[in-house]
Amino acid sequence: MAEDAPRRDPLGLVAGGEGTITGTVVCAAAIAYTAGHSDTIWQVSAAILGTVFVYWLAHLHAVTVGSSLTRGHHPLAALRHGLHETWPILGASVVPLVVLLGSRLFGAEIKTAGWIALLVSIALLTRYSWVAGRRGGLDTWGCVASAAAGFGLGLVVVLLKVALH
């Protein structure tokens, strides 16, 4: 691929910024809660998709209204802007959900599949934070600190899971 060619990023995970983090955390929290309280993987999946959808819709509304209020955008232009800005919230839920379903498909119990998906979510948060530090010009130790912050956020979700089960 040529150096100037755009990178493929259909889920918005590379360019998504805050939406990617928000979507990953919301998805992880939904997994943490539902994987121990549901009888089927489809119940877990529906709960995750529903939760992520509601958070995305709320964020879409906030960005759209905010764009009209602060920038004076026409509501349709504000909606287009909001859709572009918030898409990664939905996109970020795809990876943990695929890991959850794949783990179950390969024989893991629902609780185990939930833990696997949760650990992948923590790894993603850690990696996104590392990349953010690197793109922000941090040196290696700064990137380690940035990654540790992402990892810490993931641990908060693990504490939620442990507290609820």
N, C-alpha and C positions, 0 to 999 in steps of 0.2 A: 504494500500500500504506500502511495506517495506520502511524503511527510506533511504536505499541506492538505491532503484529503481529509474530509471530516470523518471522525470515528463513529461507528455505529453504536448507538446507545438507545435502543427502542424503549427500554423501561425507565430511562432517565437516571440510571444509577451513577453514571460518571459525572454528569453535569447537574444532577438534581439538588445538591447542597442540602439545605434544611429539610426539604421534603423527603429525601432519602433517609435521613436520620429519623425524622418523625415517623415515617412509614415503618421502618425497621423496629423502632421501639414499640409502637402501637401493636404491630403484628406479634412481637415477642411477648408483650404483656397479655395479649389475647391467648396466645399459646400457653403461657404460664398458668393462666386461670383455667382454661377449658380442657386442657389435655388430661387433667386429673378428675374432672367433673362430668365428663361425657362418656356415653356408652359406645359411640361409633366414631370413626374417623370423619364421617360426613357431618356429624354434629359439630365436631371440632372445626372442620373446614368452614362450615356455614357461620359459626360464631366468629371466626377470624375474619372472613370476608365481610360479614355484616359490621363488625367493629371498625375495621379499616375503612369501609365505605362511609360510615357515619363520620369518622374523624376527617376523612378527605372532604366530604360534603361540607362540614363545618368550616374547614380551612378554605375551601373554594369560595364559600360565601363570604368569609372574612376578607380574603384577598380581593374579591370582586367589589364588595362594598367599599373597602379601604381604597381601592384604585379610583373609584368614582369620587369618593370624599376628598382624598388628598391630592389627586392629580387631575380631577375634573373630567375623567374619561367618561364617554358615553357608556351606558350600562352594557351594551353588546361588546364594545371594545374592552371594557373592564372584565367581562366574562371570558373573552378570548385570552386576555392576559392571565386571569386566574386559572384557567384550564392549563395553560402552559406552565405556570409556576407550581401548580399543585399535583400535576400528573405523577411525579416521582413518589408521592405518598402511596399511591396504588401500586406503582411499579415495584417499590421496595418490598412489598408483601409477597411478591411472587417467589423469590428465592427461598425464604423460610417455609412457605407453604409447599413448594415442590419437595423440599427436603423432608418435611413432615409426611407428605403422601408417599414419597419414595421409600422412606424408612419403614412405613407401615406395609407397603407393597412387598418389601423384602423380609417381612416377618416380624418386625419389632412390634411389641405391644404399644397401645396408644400412649401410655405414660412414657415409655422409653423413646418412642418417636417424638414426643413432645420435648423431652430433654435434648435429643439430638438436634432438633430444629432450634431450640433455645440456644444451645451452644454455638450453632452456626450463626445465629443472629448476633451473639456476643462477638464472634470472630469478625463478622461484617462491621459491626460498630467500631471495633478496634482498628480494623483496616481503613475504614472511611476516615477515622480520626487521624491515623498516621498520614494518609494521603493529604488531608487538609493541612496538617502541620508542614508537610513537605512543600505543598503548593503555596503555603503562606511564608515560605522562606526560612523555616526553622532548621537548625542544625540537628544532628542525630539525636542528641539528648532532648531537644525540644520536641522532636517527633515522638520520642519514647513517652514523654510527658503527655503529649496530645493523645497518643494511643492509649495510655493508661486512663485518661479521662473517659474515652469511649468504652474501654473495658469496665471501668467503674460504673458507668451507666448501665451496662449489661448486668453487672452484679446486683444492682438495685432491682432489676426485673427478677433475677434468681431469688433474691430475698423475698420478693412478692410471692413467687411460686412456693417457696418453702413455708412462708407464713400462712398461705391459704390451704396447704395440704397437710 
